[in-house]
């Protein structure tokens, strides 16, 4: 057998990767049906390279590993975190441990000091843990409408008293770039306004809302997306930058958004936030034992609770990391 070759993909490999996904993953995978979405997430227009590593034998793809570097969204981010996306080995792979070969190459290819993954399988989570990654499951926190306008959920708990110390207003991301950059700079966020614009404002399909939360000089930018579910609407917070300690104090302000927009609820998957303070402020912590079902998948709708896993590893010493579902590819169309 010819020696396996690991290389970074180029734009000319796109059709081969899509064919690989069709044969090895799912013929209806969104990246096959929506090449524009594939390119938006993985194509570097300037270098005409793809954020995919390929392992090949005699030119035939044996395994692929897609990833999303923060630099894909902005050349001026404070830290180039890299989040893993599609990781797939062929059923007929000729190379033992092909997937591990690719994973070991990501740090070298991207020269990153942080690699993360969100929404991985239980088996993959065990692999990450053995490789020294910090692993676990994201917290799922919800603020319900006190009187749902068109309920599709059942067993919804009564919304408790909410903390009402902060204010929240709509934010025009494109015209308030300097403000957002200042917030990111003051809180040492790895992201910036350009990142948020390219990642969310310029999404090829989804429309996002941006809010500015504030208490005195402390500020928090919240990114959310509304979803139509049958006759109801819900919203999910997908990302945030700024002072995360404001989340508990903005509970009432977020509930006001839920009411004014006619949402049934707004939810948030994250890790690293002060969950105890958020629960005390009125957020509902959905757990495995919760009777209410707050779905994660809407395309198509799956009425089941989902514990969203995460894994991350840094080459430098750090004990605390905040992650949101939008950091990876968990907020993208599935069909």
N, C-alpha and C positions, 0 to 999 in steps of 0.2 A: 504494500500500500504506500502511496505517495505520502510524504510528510505533510501533516495538516498545516494549513495556513490560517492565521488569525489576522484580520485586517479591518480597518474602518471602511464602511461603505461609502460609495459615491452616488451621485444622482443617477448614474447609469445603472445602479443596482436596484432601483426602486421596483421595477417590474418583477425581478427575480425574488425579492423579499415578499412582495405581495403574492406571488405564486406559491412560495414556501408557506405563507400563512394560510392560504387557501387549502393546500394539501395537508398541512400538519396541524392546523388549529381549527379553523371554522370557515367554510366557503362563504358565509355571510358576514365575515368580520368587517367592521366598519371601514378599516383601512383599505379593503378591497373595493368596497362600494363607493368610498369617498376618498379618492387620491388627493384631493385638495386638503382634506383634514390631515392625512398622512404627511404631506409636505409642510403644512403649517406647523406641525408639532416636531418634525424631525429634519427638515431640509434647511441647510445653511445656504441662503441664496448667493452670498458673496463667494464662498469657497466651493459651492456645488458639491458639498459632502453631506452625508446623512449621519445623524447621531445613532448609528447602529454599528455593532461589531458583528462580523461574520466569521464563522469557522468553516473552512472549505477543505474538501479533498478532491483533487483533480478538477477544481472549478465548480464542484457541486456543493451547495450549502448544506452543512450538517447541523448547524445550530445558529441562532441569532440572539442578540441581546440589544434591545433598544433602550435608550436612556435620554434624559432631558436635562441638560445643564442649564443653570441659571443664565449663563452667558448666551444661551440661545435667545433669551428674551431681552437682554440688555448687555451691552459691552462694558457697562460701568457699574456692575453690581459690586458690593463690598466683598462678597464671598461667592465663589463659583460652586455652590452646592450642586450635586448631580443626583437625580432621582431615576431609579431604574424603572423601566416600563415593561415591554414585551420581552420575555425570556423563554425561549422555546428550543427544544432539541428534537431533531427528527426521530420518528419511530424506527427508522432504519439507519440510525447514526453509526458510522464506522469508527468513531473515536470515543473511547471510554472517558467519561468525565468532561465531555465537550462543554457543557454549560459552565462548569467550574473554571475551565480555561478562559472563557470569555469574562467571567466575573473578576478574575484576577487581573485582567488586562484593563478594566475600566479606569482604575486609578492612574495607571501609567499613561493611557491615551488622553485622559482629560486633565491630568495633573491637578486633581482636586484633593482637598483635605476632608471632604465630607461626602459620603455616599448614603442615600436613603432609599427606601421603598415603602409604598403604602398599598394596602389591599392585596397582600400576597397570600398564597395558599398556606394551609396549616403545615404541609410538608416542607414548603420553602421556608417557612418561619423557623422550623427546627434547624434547617441548614444554616440560615443566617445566624442563629444563636450559637451553633457550633463554631462558626467562623469569627465569633467575638463581637457580633453586632448587638446593640441594645434593641430588644424586641418587646412587643406587647400589643395591646389593643387600645385603640383610641377611645376617649371618652365621648359619649353621645349625649348632648345636652339640648333641651327643647324648651321653648316658650310657647305655650298654647294660647290660642284666642280664647278669651273668657266666655264668649258666646259664639261658637263656630258658625259662620254664615251658611255653609253647605257641607256638613260633616261627612267625610268618608272613612274616618277612623272610628273605632269603637273602644270603649273602656278608657276614654281620655280622663285623666285625673283632673280634679278641680285646680285651676291655676291659683297658686297662693299669692300672698302679698309680695310685691316686687320692689326692689330697691329703686329709688327715683332720684338719685343725686346728680346724674349727668344729663346732658342735652345731646341730641342727635339730629343732624340735618343732611340733606342730600349734598353730595360732593360732585362737582364737575371736574373730573380727573384731568381732562385735556387743558382746561383753562386755569387750574390750580396746581400746576406742576411744581412750582417753587415751594408751595406749602407742603405738599406731600413729600418732596425731597427733604425738606427741613425736618419733618416728623421722622422720616427714616434715619436721617443723620443723627438726630438727637437721641434716638433709641438704639443706635447701632444695628439697625435692621440690615440683613443681607440683601434686601430688595430696594428698589427705588421706583420713582414714578414711571420711568420708561419701561421697566419690567412690568408694572401693573397695566400699562396701556397696551403693550404688545401681547401680554398673556390674556387679558380680559377684554379690554375695549375693542381689540381687533380680532376677537374670536370669529371664525368663519361661520358659526351657526348660533351660538348662544349670546344672549344679551344679559349683561350684568348691571347691577346697581351698586353705587358707591356712596357710603355714608361717612360723615365725620362726627365722631363722638368726642365730647370735651367736658372736662371738669377743671376749671381754672386754666392753668397752663398745660395740663396733661391732655394729650390728644391720641385718638385711635381711629384709623381708617379701616372700615369694614366693607368687604366685598361680598355681595350676595346675588343669588339668582332665583327668580320666580319660576315655578313649575306648575303648569295646569294639570290637574289630576281629576279626570271625570268632570264633575260640576264644581270642583273645588280648586283653590289655589293654595300652594304652600311656598315657602321660601327656605333656602338653605344658605348658610354662611359658608363660603368656600375658602376664604383667606382673610388675613388682617395684617396690618403693620402699625407699629406705634407702641403705645403704653398698654400692654395687655392687662394690667391691673384694673383698667377701666371696665372690663367686661362685666363684672358683678354690678357695678354702679350704673350700668346702662340697661339693666334688665327692664325697667319700666319703659324707658324710651324705645327699646326694641319691641316691647308689647304694643306700644302706641303705633309703631309701624305695621305690626301684624293686623291691628284693628283698622287702621286707615286704608291699608291696601287690600283688605278683605282676605288675608291669608288665614288658613286654618291653624297654621303654626309656622315657626321658624326654627330650624335646628342647626346644629354645629357638631361636626366631628373634629376632634383635635387631641393633641397630647401636649403636656407641658404647662397648661393653664392651671390656675388655682381653682380646682373643681369644688373644693369645700366652700370657698367663698362664693362661688357662682350658685351653688345649691342653696346656700343660706340667703342669697339675694333673690331666689325664686325660680331659677332654672330647674327643669325636671331632668334628673339623671336616668336616662333609659338604660336598663341593665338586662341581663339574661332572664331575670325573674319578673320583669315588668309585664303586666297583663296587656298594656297597650302596645300595638304594633305600629312602629314608625318606620316605614320602608326606606331602603337605601337605593333600590333600583326602580326606575320609572320608565325605562325604554327597553322592553315593556315593563309595566307595573308588576312587581312581585311583593305581595303582602306578607312580608316576613322581616323580622328584625335581623340586622347584620352587624356583627362585631368586626369592625374594620381594623385589620392588623397594620403594624408598622415595624420597620427595622431601620436602624441607622448606625453608622460607624464613622468616627472621626480620627484622623491621624494625630490631631492635637488634643490636649487634655481639656475636656469640657464635661460638665456634670448635668447641664440643663439645656434642653433643646425644645423649642415650640414648633410643632408641625400642624398643618391644616391639610384637608383633603385636596385642595388645589395645588399643593406643592408638587404632586406627582401627576398622573394622568387619570385620576379618579373622577374628575368632573369633565367628561367628554361624552359625546354621543356613543351609544353602543350599537346602534343599527343605522 
